[in-house]
Amino acid sequence: MIYVLAPLVRPCRTTPAVASVLLASRLLQTKSSSSSSPGLFGNARLQQPGDFPQWAEEAKVRCGELVQQILSTPPDAHVVRLVDDISDEMCQVYDSAECCRNVHSDPEWQHAANRACEVLGDFLAEINHHEGIYNKLTAVQQIYQQSLAAASSDNPADQQLQHKLLSRQQLSKFCPETLTVARKLRQDFEKYGIHLRGSQQRAEVARLLALNQHYPARFNAALVRL
């Protein structure tokens, strides 16, 4: 994001205004009819509708690799970058597909983009409820605070603990932007209720989030048909 980061690890969808939808639709129609087009949205990967689901599947594989790196990486600033990479990877595909399925004039492109959104939507749900990633991100924030306090303390007991915490060189990797991204990413996870311990609470959050994703998509699709 992690979103936004890609957030992560979050649906990166924005709701276009009616004027923007109509303008984008005309632009897409012009670009898709040109034989010299470098690809939909200027993306060489999107030469034909079937490229959208394939791009989504490739993003899933790449993000799966990033997840494994996160779980095997010690809790330091690099974890924040990896989680952000997941968000970026997902949003590149999801944002493009979301826009295409709402504004493209060709039903075949709309269908392919919708399929890509479905593929990534299911995967995003898994990521947003991945306790391993959330716990590692939380551990990064905790060890940073502990290490920072120990590094600036004159207490011998704190200094003895320093070897178990982050070194000064590791602490230097936490620039203000990294700390902000880490905080935002954790907030994004918690929006999906991952920090809730009750199964009933989590289920209710999941139900409401599903509705939140369903109705905006139906609304945008209806705008294009008007």
C-alpha positions as a Markdown table, in Angstrom:
| # | Residue | x | y | z |
|---|---|---|---|---|
| 1 | Met | 0.0 | 0.0 | 0.0 |
| 2 | Ile | -0.2 | -1.5 | 1.0 |
| 3 | Tyr | -4.0 | 0.0 | -1.4 |
| 4 | Val | -1.2 | 1.8 | -0.5 |
| 5 | Leu | 1.2 | 1.7 | 0.1 |
| 6 | Ala | -1.0 | -0.2 | -2.1 |
| 7 | Pro | -2.7 | -0.5 | 0.5 |
| 8 | Leu | -2.6 | -2.5 | 0.8 |
| 9 | Val | -3.7 | -4.3 | 0.5 |
| 10 | Arg | -7.0 | -2.6 | 0.1 |
| 11 | Pro | -9.4 | -2.2 | -2.8 |
| 12 | Cys | -8.0 | 0.7 | -4.7 |
| 13 | Arg | -11.2 | 1.5 | -6.4 |
| 14 | Thr | -12.4 | 5.1 | -6.9 |
| 15 | Thr | -15.9 | 6.0 | -8.0 |
| 16 | Pro | -15.7 | 8.1 | -11.2 |
| 17 | Ala | -18.0 | 11.0 | -11.8 |
| 18 | Val | -20.5 | 10.7 | -14.7 |
| 19 | Ala | -18.6 | 13.2 | -16.8 |
| 20 | Ser | -15.3 | 11.3 | -16.2 |
| 21 | Val | -17.0 | 8.0 | -17.1 |
| 22 | Leu | -18.3 | 9.4 | -20.5 |
| 23 | Leu | -15.0 | 11.0 | -21.3 |
| 24 | Ala | -13.0 | 7.9 | -20.5 |
| 25 | Ser | -15.4 | 5.8 | -22.5 |
| 26 | Arg | -14.8 | 7.9 | -25.6 |
| 27 | Leu | -11.0 | 7.8 | -25.1 |
| 28 | Leu | -11.0 | 4.0 | -24.6 |
| 29 | Gln | -13.1 | 3.5 | -27.8 |
| 30 | Thr | -10.6 | 5.6 | -29.8 |
| 31 | Lys | -7.6 | 3.8 | -28.4 |
| 32 | Ser | -9.0 | 0.3 | -28.8 |
| 33 | Ser | -9.9 | 0.9 | -32.4 |
| 34 | Ser | -6.4 | 2.1 | -33.4 |
| 35 | Ser | -4.1 | -0.5 | -34.9 |
| 36 | Ser | -1.1 | 1.4 | -33.7 |
| 37 | Ser | -2.3 | 1.4 | -30.1 |
| 38 | Pro | 0.4 | 0.4 | -27.5 |
| 39 | Gly | -2.3 | -1.3 | -25.5 |
| 40 | Leu | -5.3 | -0.4 | -23.3 |
| 41 | Phe | -4.4 | 2.6 | -21.1 |
| 42 | Gly | -1.1 | 2.7 | -22.9 |
| 43 | Asn | -0.2 | -0.6 | -21.2 |
| 44 | Ala | 1.5 | -3.0 | -23.7 |
| 45 | Arg | 0.3 | -5.9 | -21.6 |
| 46 | Leu | -3.3 | -5.2 | -22.4 |
| 47 | Gln | -3.6 | -6.0 | -26.1 |
| 48 | Gln | -6.7 | -8.1 | -26.0 |
| 49 | Pro | -9.4 | -8.7 | -23.4 |
| 50 | Gly | -8.0 | -12.1 | -22.3 |
| 51 | Asp | -4.9 | -10.3 | -21.1 |
| 52 | Phe | -6.7 | -8.8 | -18.1 |
| 53 | Pro | -7.4 | -12.1 | -16.2 |
| 54 | Gln | -3.9 | -13.3 | -17.1 |
| 55 | Trp | -2.4 | -10.1 | -15.6 |
| 56 | Ala | -4.4 | -10.6 | -12.5 |
| 57 | Glu | -3.2 | -14.2 | -12.1 |
| 58 | Glu | 0.4 | -13.1 | -12.6 |
| 59 | Ala | -0.1 | -10.4 | -9.9 |
| 60 | Lys | -1.4 | -13.1 | -7.5 |
| 61 | Val | 1.7 | -15.2 | -8.1 |
| 62 | Arg | 4.0 | -12.2 | -7.5 |
| 63 | Cys | 2.1 | -11.2 | -4.3 |
| 64 | Gly | 2.3 | -14.8 | -3.0 |
| 65 | Glu | 6.1 | -14.6 | -3.3 |
| 66 | Leu | 6.1 | -11.3 | -1.5 |
| 67 | Val | 4.0 | -12.8 | 1.3 |
| 68 | Gln | 6.5 | -15.6 | 1.8 |
| 69 | Gln | 9.3 | -13.0 | 1.9 |
| 70 | Ile | 7.4 | -11.0 | 4.6 |
| 71 | Leu | 6.9 | -14.1 | 6.8 |
| 72 | Ser | 10.6 | -15.0 | 6.6 |
| 73 | Thr | 12.0 | -11.5 | 7.0 |
| 74 | Pro | 13.1 | -10.2 | 10.5 |
| 75 | Pro | 10.8 | -7.4 | 11.8 |
| 76 | Asp | 12.6 | -4.4 | 10.3 |
| 77 | Ala | 11.9 | -1.6 | 7.8 |
| 78 | His | 12.2 | -4.0 | 4.9 |
| 79 | Val | 8.9 | -5.6 | 5.9 |
| 80 | Val | 7.1 | -2.3 | 5.4 |
| 81 | Arg | 8.5 | -2.1 | 1.9 |
| 82 | Leu | 7.4 | -5.6 | 1.1 |
| 83 | Val | 3.8 | -5.0 | 2.3 |
| 84 | Asp | 3.7 | -1.8 | 0.3 |
| 85 | Asp | 5.0 | -3.7 | -2.8 |
| 86 | Ile | 2.0 | -6.1 | -2.4 |
| 87 | Ser | -0.4 | -3.1 | -2.4 |
| 88 | Asp | 1.3 | -1.5 | -5.4 |
| 89 | Glu | 1.3 | -4.8 | -7.3 |
| 90 | Met | -2.4 | -5.4 | -6.7 |
| 91 | Cys | -3.5 | -1.8 | -7.3 |
| 92 | Gln | -1.8 | -1.6 | -10.7 |
| 93 | Val | -4.1 | -4.4 | -12.0 |
| 94 | Tyr | -7.2 | -3.7 | -9.9 |
| 95 | Asp | -7.4 | 0.0 | -10.6 |
| 96 | Ser | -7.0 | -0.6 | -14.4 |
| 97 | Ala | -9.6 | -3.4 | -14.4 |
| 98 | Glu | -12.0 | -1.4 | -12.2 |
| 99 | Cys | -11.8 | 1.6 | -14.6 |
| 100 | Cys | -12.2 | -0.6 | -17.7 |
| 101 | Arg | -15.2 | -2.6 | -16.5 |
| 102 | Asn | -17.0 | 0.7 | -15.7 |
| 103 | Val | -16.1 | 2.8 | -18.7 |
| 104 | His | -15.1 | 0.6 | -21.7 |
| 105 | Ser | -17.7 | 0.5 | -24.5 |
| 106 | Asp | -16.8 | -3.1 | -25.5 |
| 107 | Pro | -18.7 | -5.8 | -23.5 |
| 108 | Glu | -15.8 | -8.2 | -24.1 |
| 109 | Trp | -13.4 | -5.9 | -22.4 |
| 110 | Gln | -15.9 | -5.2 | -19.6 |
| 111 | His | -16.3 | -8.9 | -19.0 |
| 112 | Ala | -12.5 | -9.6 | -19.0 |
| 113 | Ala | -11.9 | -6.7 | -16.6 |
| 114 | Asn | -14.7 | -7.8 | -14.3 |
| 115 | Arg | -13.1 | -11.3 | -14.2 |
| 116 | Ala | -9.8 | -9.7 | -13.2 |
| 117 | Cys | -11.5 | -7.8 | -10.4 |
| 118 | Glu | -13.1 | -11.0 | -9.2 |
| 119 | Val | -9.8 | -12.9 | -9.2 |
| 120 | Leu | -8.1 | -10.1 | -7.3 |
| 121 | Gly | -11.0 | -9.4 | -5.1 |
| 122 | Asp | -10.9 | -12.9 | -3.6 |
| 123 | Phe | -7.1 | -12.7 | -3.2 |
| 124 | Leu | -7.3 | -9.3 | -1.6 |
| 125 | Ala | -9.8 | -10.7 | 0.9 |
| 126 | Glu | -7.2 | -13.3 | 1.8 |
| 127 | Ile | -4.4 | -10.7 | 2.2 |
| 128 | Asn | -6.5 | -8.3 | 4.2 |
| 129 | His | -7.2 | -11.1 | 6.7 |
| 130 | His | -3.7 | -12.6 | 6.7 |
| 131 | Glu | -2.8 | -12.7 | 10.4 |
| 132 | Gly | 0.9 | -13.5 | 9.6 |
| 133 | Ile | 1.3 | -10.3 | 7.6 |
| 134 | Tyr | -0.6 | -8.2 | 10.2 |
| 135 | Asn | 1.4 | -9.7 | 13.1 |
| 136 | Lys | 4.7 | -9.1 | 11.4 |
| 137 | Leu | 3.8 | -5.5 | 10.6 |
| 138 | Thr | 2.7 | -5.0 | 14.2 |
| 139 | Ala | 6.0 | -6.6 | 15.4 |
| 140 | Val | 7.9 | -4.1 | 13.3 |
| 141 | Gln | 6.2 | -1.1 | 14.9 |
| 142 | Gln | 6.7 | -2.6 | 18.4 |
| 143 | Ile | 10.4 | -3.4 | 18.0 |
| 144 | Tyr | 11.0 | 0.0 | 16.4 |
| 145 | Gln | 9.6 | 1.8 | 19.4 |
| 146 | Gln | 11.4 | -0.5 | 21.9 |
| 147 | Ser | 14.7 | -0.1 | 20.0 |
| 148 | Leu | 14.4 | 3.6 | 19.8 |
| 149 | Ala | 13.7 | 3.9 | 23.5 |
| 150 | Ala | 16.7 | 1.6 | 24.4 |
| 151 | Ala | 19.0 | 3.5 | 22.0 |
| 152 | Ser | 18.3 | 6.8 | 23.7 |
| 153 | Ser | 18.3 | 5.5 | 27.3 |
| 154 | Asp | 21.1 | 5.7 | 29.8 |
| 155 | Asn | 19.7 | 2.8 | 31.8 |
| 156 | Pro | 22.2 | -0.1 | 31.8 |
| 157 | Ala | 19.3 | -2.6 | 31.7 |
| 158 | Asp | 18.0 | -1.0 | 28.5 |
| 159 | Gln | 21.4 | -1.0 | 26.9 |
| 160 | Gln | 21.9 | -4.7 | 27.7 |
| 161 | Leu | 18.7 | -5.4 | 25.8 |
| 162 | Gln | 20.0 | -3.5 | 22.7 |
| 163 | His | 21.5 | -6.7 | 21.1 |
| 164 | Lys | 18.0 | -8.2 | 21.0 |
| 165 | Leu | 16.5 | -5.1 | 19.3 |
| 166 | Leu | 17.3 | -3.2 | 16.2 |
| 167 | Ser | 20.8 | -1.7 | 15.7 |
| 168 | Arg | 21.3 | 2.0 | 15.1 |
| 169 | Gln | 21.9 | 1.2 | 11.5 |
| 170 | Gln | 18.6 | -0.6 | 11.3 |
| 171 | Leu | 16.8 | 2.2 | 13.0 |
| 172 | Ser | 18.2 | 4.6 | 10.5 |
| 173 | Lys | 16.2 | 2.8 | 7.8 |
| 174 | Phe | 12.9 | 4.0 | 9.4 |
| 175 | Cys | 12.5 | 7.4 | 7.7 |
| 176 | Pro | 9.3 | 9.4 | 8.5 |
| 177 | Glu | 7.7 | 8.2 | 5.3 |
| 178 | Thr | 8.4 | 4.5 | 6.3 |
| 179 | Leu | 6.8 | 5.1 | 9.7 |
| 180 | Thr | 3.8 | 6.7 | 8.1 |
| 181 | Val | 3.3 | 3.9 | 5.6 |
| 182 | Ala | 3.6 | 1.3 | 8.4 |
| 183 | Arg | 1.0 | 3.1 | 10.4 |
| 184 | Lys | -1.4 | 3.4 | 7.5 |
| 185 | Leu | -0.9 | -0.2 | 6.4 |
| 186 | Arg | -1.8 | -1.4 | 9.9 |
| 187 | Gln | -4.9 | 0.8 | 9.9 |
| 188 | Asp | -5.9 | -0.7 | 6.6 |
| 189 | Phe | -5.7 | -4.2 | 8.0 |
| 190 | Glu | -7.7 | -3.2 | 11.0 |
| 191 | Lys | -10.4 | -1.7 | 8.8 |
| 192 | Tyr | -11.1 | -5.3 | 7.8 |
| 193 | Gly | -11.4 | -6.4 | 11.5 |
| 194 | Ile | -8.3 | -8.5 | 11.7 |
| 195 | His | -7.6 | -7.2 | 15.2 |
| 196 | Leu | -11.0 | -8.3 | 16.4 |
| 197 | Arg | -10.9 | -11.5 | 18.5 |
| 198 | Gly | -14.5 | -12.4 | 18.3 |
| 199 | Ser | -15.5 | -14.6 | 15.3 |
| 200 | Gln | -19.0 | -13.0 | 15.2 |
| 201 | Gln | -17.5 | -9.5 | 15.0 |
| 202 | Arg | -15.2 | -10.5 | 12.2 |
| 203 | Ala | -18.0 | -12.2 | 10.3 |
| 204 | Glu | -20.1 | -9.0 | 10.6 |
| 205 | Val | -17.3 | -6.8 | 9.3 |
| 206 | Ala | -16.7 | -9.2 | 6.4 |
| 207 | Arg | -20.4 | -9.0 | 5.5 |
| 208 | Leu | -20.5 | -5.2 | 5.5 |
| 209 | Leu | -17.3 | -5.0 | 3.5 |
| 210 | Ala | -18.7 | -7.3 | 0.9 |
| 211 | Leu | -21.8 | -5.1 | 0.5 |
| 212 | Asn | -19.6 | -2.1 | 0.4 |
| 213 | Gln | -17.8 | -3.5 | -2.6 |
| 214 | His | -20.9 | -4.9 | -4.3 |
| 215 | Tyr | -23.2 | -1.9 | -4.5 |
| 216 | Pro | -20.6 | 0.7 | -5.8 |
| 217 | Ala | -19.7 | -1.6 | -8.6 |
| 218 | Arg | -23.4 | -2.1 | -9.6 |
| 219 | Phe | -24.0 | 1.6 | -9.3 |
| 220 | Asn | -21.0 | 2.4 | -11.6 |
| 221 | Ala | -22.1 | -0.2 | -14.1 |
| 222 | Ala | -25.6 | 1.3 | -14.2 |
| 223 | Leu | -24.2 | 4.8 | -14.9 |
| 224 | Val | -22.5 | 3.5 | -18.1 |
| 225 | Arg | -25.8 | 1.9 | -19.3 |
| 226 | Leu | -27.7 | 5.1 | -18.9 |
